[in-house]
Amino acid sequence: MVTRRATGAHRLAGPVEIGWCELVDLPVLGLFDMRAKVDTGARTSSLHATRVRQFERDGAAWVRFVAARSVGHASRECEAPLVERRLVTSSTGHRQQRYVIKTRMALGPRAWEAQITLANRGTMAFPVLIGRRSLRRGFIVNSAKRWLLKAPATGGSAR
C-alpha cells in the first residue's frame, strides 16, 4: 500500500519483512545486487573496501576505494564524500578507526541516504553488513528466512 505525505511524496505503509541476508543496491557507487548480511547488533552499515585513500575535491574531503562486488562480479573503484573518521568496535571487541561515507542505499522497495563505514570484510561471507540505523527505515527482520525480497542470480547459498 502506498500513502501520500503532505509533501506529495510517496511512502510505503507498514514495515517490510526481510530475511537475515538480502541483496542491496548502492546505486551512486555503481554497486548492485550486493549480498548483505542483516545485523541488528551492529549500529552502522559496513561495506567491504580495500585501498582506501582520502583526497580533496573542491575543498571537501573525499575517499577513493576499491569495493569487491558480489559473487561473480569484478571489483570496482568507487569515490564518495567523506562524512568523518569514526572509532568502531567490532563484535570481537577490536577497536578500529574507519572512514564513514554517506550514499544512497536501496533494499527492496525502500531507498535512503545511509552512513556506511568502509572496512576490510575480505574474510566475511558478505561484502555488506546492514546495521540498525538502516533497518529503522521500516524493516522487520525474520531471522529464520533469507532472500525474501530477491534471490541471488548465482545461487542463494551463504553461511
C-alpha positions in Angstrom: 0.0 0.0 0.0 1.3 3.5 -0.9 0.3 6.6 1.1 0.9 10.2 0.2 2.5 12.6 2.7 1.6 16.3 2.8 4.6 17.0 0.6 3.2 14.8 -2.1 6.0 12.2 -1.8 5.0 8.5 -1.8 5.8 6.3 1.1 5.1 2.6 1.7 2.8 1.9 4.6 3.8 -0.7 7.1 7.1 -2.5 7.7 8.8 -4.6 5.0 9.8 -8.1 6.1 13.3 -9.1 5.2 15.5 -12.1 5.9 18.8 -12.4 7.6 20.5 -11.9 4.3 19.3 -9.9 1.3 20.5 -8.2 -1.8 21.2 -4.4 -1.5 22.0 -1.7 -4.1 24.4 1.2 -3.6 23.4 2.9 -6.9 25.6 6.0 -6.6 28.6 3.8 -6.2 27.5 1.6 -9.1 27.1 -1.4 -6.9 24.0 -3.5 -7.4 22.7 -6.8 -6.0 25.3 -6.8 -3.3 25.0 -9.8 -0.9 24.3 -8.3 2.5 24.0 -9.7 6.0 21.4 -8.1 8.2 22.9 -7.4 11.7 20.6 -6.0 14.3 23.6 -5.9 16.7 25.6 -3.5 14.5 24.8 0.2 14.7 26.1 1.3 11.4 26.2 -0.5 8.0 29.5 -1.5 6.6 31.0 -2.1 3.1 34.0 -4.2 2.2 36.6 -1.8 0.8 40.3 -2.0 0.2 42.9 0.5 -1.0 41.0 3.3 0.8 42.6 6.7 0.2 41.4 10.1 1.3 41.7 13.1 -1.1 40.3 16.6 -1.5 37.8 17.6 -4.2 36.6 21.3 -4.4 37.8 21.9 -0.8 35.9 18.9 0.6 37.2 15.6 1.9 36.5 12.5 -0.2 37.6 8.9 -0.2 38.5 6.6 -3.1 38.4 2.9 -2.6 38.0 -0.5 -4.3 34.8 -2.3 -3.4 34.6 -6.0 -4.1 31.2 -6.6 -5.7 29.1 -9.7 -5.1 29.9 -13.2 -6.3 30.7 -13.4 -10.0 31.4 -9.6 -10.3 34.7 -7.9 -10.6 35.9 -5.3 -8.1 35.1 -1.6 -8.8 36.8 1.6 -7.9 34.5 4.0 -6.1 34.6 7.5 -4.8 32.3 9.1 -2.1 32.3 12.2 0.1 33.8 11.6 3.5 31.5 12.2 6.4 34.1 11.5 9.2 36.5 9.0 10.6 35.0 7.1 13.5 36.2 4.7 16.1 34.2 1.4 15.7 34.2 -1.6 18.0 33.7 -4.9 16.2 31.7 -7.8 17.5 35.0 -9.3 18.7 35.8 -6.2 20.7 38.5 -5.0 18.4 38.5 -1.1 18.0 39.4 0.4 14.7 39.3 3.8 13.0 37.1 3.7 9.9 36.2 6.1 7.2 32.4 6.8 7.1 30.7 7.8 3.8 27.1 8.7 3.1 25.5 7.3 0.0 22.2 6.0 -1.3 21.2 2.5 -0.2 18.2 0.6 -1.6 16.7 -2.5 -0.1 13.6 -3.9 -1.8 11.0 -1.1 -2.1 12.9 1.4 0.1 15.8 3.7 -0.6 17.5 6.3 1.7 20.8 8.1 2.4 22.8 5.8 4.6 26.0 6.2 6.6 28.3 3.3 5.8 31.7 2.5 7.3 34.5 1.2 5.0 36.2 -1.9 6.3 38.1 -4.9 5.1 35.5 -7.6 5.2 37.5 -9.9 3.0 37.2 -12.8 5.5 33.5 -12.3 5.8 30.9 -14.2 3.7 29.1 -10.9 2.8 30.6 -7.8 1.4 27.9 -5.6 3.0 26.6 -5.6 6.6 23.3 -3.7 7.2 23.1 -2.2 10.6 20.3 -0.9 12.9 20.4 2.7 11.6 19.4 1.4 8.1 16.9 -1.1 9.5 14.9 1.7 11.3 13.7 2.8 7.9 10.8 0.3 8.3 12.1 -3.2 8.2 11.2 -6.3 10.2 13.9 -9.0 10.2 12.8 -12.6 10.0 15.9 -14.5 11.2 14.5 -17.8 10.0 14.4 -16.7 6.4 16.8 -15.4 3.7 16.4 -13.7 0.3 12.8 -12.7 1.0 13.0 -9.7 -1.4 15.1 -11.1 -4.2 17.2 -14.2 -4.6 20.8 -14.0 -5.9 21.2 -15.0 -9.5 24.1 -17.3 -8.8 22.5 -19.4 -6.1 21.5 -18.4 -2.6 24.0 -20.4 -0.6 25.6 -18.4 2.2 26.7 -19.5 5.6 
